[in-house]
Amino acid sequence: MNKNSLIITFLVLLNAVSFAQNAARKPMSQLINDEFKFAANQYKFLAKNIPAGKTPQSFQDGKHVNYDIKWWCSGFYSGSLWYIYEQTKDESVKKEAEEALKVIEPNQTFTGNHDLGFMMYCSFGNAFRLTGKPEYKAIIQRSAESLSTRYHANVKAIQSWNKSKYWDYPVIIDNMMNLEMLNWVSDNGGDKKFKEISIIHSNTTIKNHFRPDFSSYHVIDYNAETGTVKRKATWQGAADCSAWSRGQGWALYGYTMMYRFTKDLTYLNQAKGIAHFILNHPNLPADKIPFWDFDAQGVPFAKRDASAGAIMASALLELAQYTDGEEKKEFKNSAETMIYSLASDAYHAKLGENGGYLLMHSTGAYPLNSEIDVPLIYADYYYLEALARYKKWYL
Ligand code: GLY
């Protein structure tokens, strides 16, 4: 064995040992309770550092990073607060959630990108679910109308980003997530066209985004006139042909969610195939929190992406609801491992640290040298969602 192999073997063993040490886990019911209480307190630190009109994104090099409301992440702060409020009934959290909604409300007429589902459904969707306020529903409906303007029948997909020097009509795998809002609006008294668009988009994405092993390309660039595929590429992944981890998470979540709304077995089978790709991948670490790309250079030293782990955990908990036997066990147990990992000291912040975010070690866009190994608001959101889902479905 040469020196490098020895080091790698040592690190793998170390990972396995520290993982085994974590085996003395607290019961999930207690962990979930503790986590929501912690989150209510931790987010009070986060709330102190958000300038008016902005939404929190990250904490990097000792500085709070807040972005404009048009950034795709603007809905995750209020969404996280609604999840925390749901479990803790802390009225000050609710007040902050309502304030955060007011900040992003103007997004309902925004048509500049495909992210309206992330922005307006994770936020107003949860707010409506918990309060039933008709004004929230109207905002979601208006947002669905805005998002649907980006659908074009020539391509049979919603355009993710605008035409630029890089792309003609780019569609990214992340776009699957925005379909949840469209389905929900159609199923809750809105125009049926939104659900039709989401089904056509999902079918186009199955056709063009996936490889035979169920891994997904990040970006497909289409010819806007003819709808033919011009290029299969990446933006945030390690290479065009690689499996960018968060993208695999979006795909898994997206097709599981499409099955929920349609009961079309094509989507269920797609979700299962994606889950098996992720869970059987030789580069998935023992704690099941992925490296930022399954094909990242430098594995097992590559940076992790806790956000991908949180998204996958939440999605697997739902997918396990739609499966039986060994497969169900595998999906639920894997999600459980991810949750326990994220709750461990390896990823979880201490009270008052990490800028007030819950989780450390996410990676936003490695090739762009942006948001590497940092807290990210959406990692927290999907972690909280996974905890809430676990409580609702498995306790
Ligand atoms: N939707 C953008 C990302 O996942 O980074």
Boltz pocket constraint, residues with backbone or C-beta under 6 A from the ligand:
constraints:
  - pocket:
      binder: B
      contacts: [[A, 72], [A, 174], [A, 236], [A, 246], [A, 364]]
      max_distance: 6.0
